[in-house]
Amino acid sequence: MNRLFILVLLALSVVAAPLQADEVATIRAAVEGMIPGQAPDSIKPAPVAGLYEVVYGTRMFYVSGDGRHLISGDLFDLQQRSNLTEAWRGKARVAALNDNAASMIVYPARGKAKHTLTIFTDIDCTYCRKLHAGMKEMNDLGITVRYLAFPRAGIPSPSYDKAVSVWCAADRNKAMDQAKNEDKVGKNTCDNNPVAAHLAMGQSFGISATPTLVLDDGTIIPGYLPPQRLLQELDGMRQQ
């Protein structure tokens, strides 16, 4: 009986592999027809039978095996009470941030770092300036802050030009401090400045306002929080 059961399983696996490959090919043709010129990064079975995860950067869709139906939204595991799609997004955001770590402007925590906070910032944003005014306190509380540029007015714009001047400065931290204090920063340009790439990444995260904070696990918190309240939120989320 055991031998028969194993043979049946082997036979099913031989049949399933070509079927899955056919479905992936069907889905690929369907989505590439819908989004010309953009091939998906990956297509693989979803946790729900009959659905596949189709990934474009930090965005994921669910598509039926016949390539006919597409679901844009979140998939929840009701037993685990968890948002499977958002958990995936968090990991994708972390990977994207790590790929751009070298181009961030970093204000390291003093002493042992408790948290690392990545902030999409606009030079002309009032609440971004207010957040930056608490930088010393955040660093003293053990929070490392990493800045990415997000000029909300887009490209081209005065906000974009200011961000480029900061990121292309010889001392980027000093230039950022000056810009946040509304002091004049000399016009700087440089080859391959990262501002446009930062903006595109933020948009791929669904960000439209500043400041937007991204936590260690990829969770997004929009808006301003004072340093002590921010530390409470970070500590609380880590304990969840």
C-alpha positions in Angstrom: 0.0 0.0 0.0 2.8 2.4 0.9 4.6 1.6 -2.3 1.4 2.3 -4.3 0.8 5.6 -2.5 4.4 6.8 -3.3 4.0 5.8 -7.0 0.7 7.8 -7.2 2.4 10.9 -5.6 5.3 10.6 -8.1 2.9 10.4 -11.0 0.9 13.5 -9.8 4.1 15.5 -9.4 5.1 14.6 -13.0 1.8 15.9 -14.2 1.7 19.0 -12.0 5.1 20.4 -13.1 4.1 20.8 -16.8 0.7 22.2 -15.8 2.3 24.8 -13.6 4.8 25.7 -16.2 1.9 26.1 -18.8 0.0 28.3 -16.3 3.1 30.5 -15.7 3.6 31.0 -19.4 -0.1 31.8 -19.8 0.0 34.4 -17.0 3.2 35.9 -18.3 1.7 36.4 -21.8 -1.5 37.9 -20.2 0.3 40.5 -17.9 2.9 41.4 -20.5 0.0 42.1 -22.9 -1.6 44.3 -20.3 1.6 46.2 -19.3 3.7 46.3 -22.6 7.4 46.6 -22.1 7.4 45.6 -18.5 8.1 41.9 -17.7 7.2 40.7 -14.2 10.1 40.0 -11.9 8.7 36.7 -10.8 5.6 34.5 -11.1 5.0 31.8 -8.5 2.1 30.0 -6.9 0.2 31.9 -4.2 -0.9 30.4 -0.8 -4.4 30.1 -2.3 -4.9 27.2 -4.8 -5.4 28.4 -8.4 -3.8 31.8 -7.8 -0.3 33.0 -8.6 1.8 35.9 -7.2 3.0 38.2 -9.9 5.7 40.6 -8.7 6.8 44.0 -10.2 9.5 45.5 -7.9 7.8 46.2 -4.6 4.3 45.5 -6.0 2.5 42.2 -6.1 -0.7 41.1 -7.8 -2.6 37.9 -7.8 -3.6 36.3 -11.1 -5.6 33.2 -11.8 -3.9 30.2 -13.5 -5.8 30.8 -16.7 -4.5 34.4 -16.9 -8.0 35.8 -17.0 -8.5 37.3 -13.6 -6.2 39.7 -11.7 -6.7 40.8 -8.1 -5.1 44.0 -6.9 -5.3 44.0 -3.1 -4.3 42.3 0.1 -4.5 38.6 0.9 -5.2 37.8 4.6 -4.7 34.5 6.5 -7.7 34.5 8.8 -6.4 31.7 11.0 -3.1 33.5 11.6 -4.9 36.9 11.5 -2.1 38.2 9.4 -1.9 40.3 6.2 0.3 38.1 3.9 0.6 40.7 1.2 1.7 43.5 3.5 4.3 41.1 5.1 5.7 40.5 1.7 5.7 44.2 0.9 7.7 44.9 4.1 10.4 42.5 3.0 10.4 44.0 -0.5 10.8 47.5 0.9 13.7 46.4 3.1 15.5 44.8 0.2 15.0 48.0 -1.9 16.3 50.2 0.9 19.3 48.0 1.4 20.1 48.3 -2.3 20.2 52.1 -1.9 21.8 52.4 1.5 25.1 53.9 0.1 23.2 56.9 -1.2 21.4 57.8 2.0 22.4 60.7 4.3 22.8 59.0 7.7 22.6 60.5 11.2 23.9 57.7 13.5 22.6 57.0 17.0 24.8 57.9 19.8 25.8 54.9 21.8 24.0 51.6 21.0 21.5 51.9 18.2 18.1 50.7 19.2 16.3 51.4 16.0 17.1 52.4 12.4 14.6 54.8 10.8 14.6 55.5 7.1 12.8 58.8 6.2 11.6 60.1 2.8 12.1 63.8 3.1 11.3 67.0 1.1 13.6 70.0 1.7 10.6 72.4 1.6 8.4 70.3 3.8 7.4 72.1 7.1 7.0 68.9 9.1 10.2 67.5 7.7 12.0 70.5 9.1 10.2 70.0 12.4 11.3 66.3 12.5 14.9 67.3 11.6 14.9 69.8 14.5 14.6 66.8 16.8 17.6 65.0 15.2 19.9 65.3 18.2 17.2 64.0 20.6 16.4 61.1 18.3 20.1 60.1 18.0 20.5 60.4 21.8 17.5 58.1 22.2 19.3 55.4 20.2 17.6 56.1 16.8 19.7 56.1 13.7 18.1 58.2 11.0 18.7 57.6 7.2 17.4 60.1 4.7 16.1 59.5 1.2 15.0 62.4 -1.1 11.4 62.8 -2.0 10.8 66.2 -3.7 7.0 66.1 -3.7 6.8 68.7 -6.6 8.5 66.2 -8.8 11.1 66.7 -11.6 11.9 69.4 -12.5 11.1 71.6 -9.6 12.9 73.9 -7.1 12.5 71.2 -4.4 14.2 68.7 -6.7 17.0 71.2 -7.4 17.5 71.8 -3.6 17.6 68.0 -2.9 20.2 67.6 -5.7 22.3 70.4 -4.1 22.2 68.7 -0.7 23.0 65.2 -2.1 25.8 66.5 -4.3 27.5 68.5 -1.5 30.9 67.6 -0.3 29.5 67.4 3.3 26.0 66.1 2.8 25.0 66.2 6.5 26.1 69.8 6.8 24.2 70.7 3.7 21.1 68.9 5.0 21.3 70.8 8.3 21.6 74.1 6.4 18.7 73.3 4.1 16.4 72.2 7.0 17.3 75.4 8.8 16.2 77.3 5.7 19.8 78.5 5.2 21.0 78.9 1.7 22.8 75.9 0.3 25.2 76.5 -2.7 24.0 75.0 -6.0 25.7 71.6 -6.5 25.3 69.1 -9.2 26.9 65.7 -9.7 26.8 62.8 -12.2 24.4 60.0 -11.3 22.9 61.9 -8.3 20.4 59.6 -6.5 17.4 62.0 -6.1 15.4 60.8 -9.0 15.9 57.1 -8.0 14.9 57.9 -4.4 11.7 59.6 -5.7 10.9 56.6 -7.9 11.4 54.2 -5.1 9.2 56.1 -2.7 6.5 56.2 -5.4 6.8 52.5 -5.8 6.2 52.2 -2.1 2.9 54.1 -2.5 4.3 57.2 -0.8 2.8 60.6 -1.7 3.5 62.8 1.3 6.4 63.7 3.6 7.8 62.9 6.0 7.2 59.2 5.5 9.0 56.9 7.9 10.0 53.3 7.1 10.9 51.0 10.0 13.4 48.2 10.2 10.8 45.6 9.0 9.6 47.7 6.1 6.5 49.0 8.0 5.5 52.5 6.8 4.4 55.3 9.2 3.3 58.5 7.5 3.7 61.9 9.1 5.6 63.6 12.0 6.0 62.3 15.5 8.0 64.0 18.3 11.1 62.0 19.3 9.8 60.5 22.6 6.5 59.5 21.0 8.4 58.1 18.1 10.6 55.9 20.4 7.4 54.6 22.1 6.0 53.7 18.8 9.2 51.9 17.6 9.5 50.0 20.9 5.8 49.0 20.8 6.0 47.7 17.3 9.1 45.7 18.0 7.3 43.9 20.9 4.3 42.9 18.7 
